[in-house]
């Protein structure tokens, strides 16, 4: 697999994770276990995922000039992600996500911190970096106007845009028309389209709705139900291998990162989805965000075992 440049613009958070037997009700204290800190943030997760899968990755974002911020930048470098364009700010703290894991699924409370300091004017000097890329990969844990500015630069320079629309926001149609690949999960897809996405058939209708808005490719991730995507105008459903889910944190991020790597290596959408499905499947079998992201050798070994 050749190396191609993927530029990720997005969030960096420190995840504070604890497992619990159930979600507490308001005012209740319950016992959890297995507390850990784990480098996270959707942007950083996707950058590390792509790098571990063989991509040449550069990250753009902001952290605080604090213990968590320094740890996050060092972690990017340890994972061979170029971090020269991650700014450390003294006036704001690093973003933090508090994650409770129950039976392999999770809920998250997020304090964006420095991620809200990634402004459109910060992106203009990054045009040469974005121009050098094959793919610009983005999410929505930074200001929407910053995402729009980066997409404008990418489109002007012929760079493919992959947008993971999480957390869900009302997105301008003009932005959606500029996106090459949109990767919502079923709840995000429902929020954007207003179409219920609880079944594969319903997700297919929602995908068609998004295609009508001018997006070239849509991949709706549905956890254990697989992925609904379009191959040209044809809507396709591809299942995922059945595994015991330990923690779904970063599953969607690993999917988007893997998709970026596959598409940057000129794989068609069917091949790219197959690869991304495998990566996301391996991700849910381990705890944590970036701690759970597989390396390319892990993916290859797992695929060999399935034969």
Helices and strands as residue ranges (DSSP letters): E 5-9, E 13-20, E 32-40, H 42-52, E 56-64, H 67-78, E 82-89, E 95-102, E 105-111, G 113-117, H 120-124, H 127-131, E 135-138, H 144-156, E 160-163, H 173-178, E 181-182, H 186-193, H 200-212, E 217-221, G 223-225, E 227-231, E 234-238, H 251-264, H 269-283, G 290-292, H 296-306
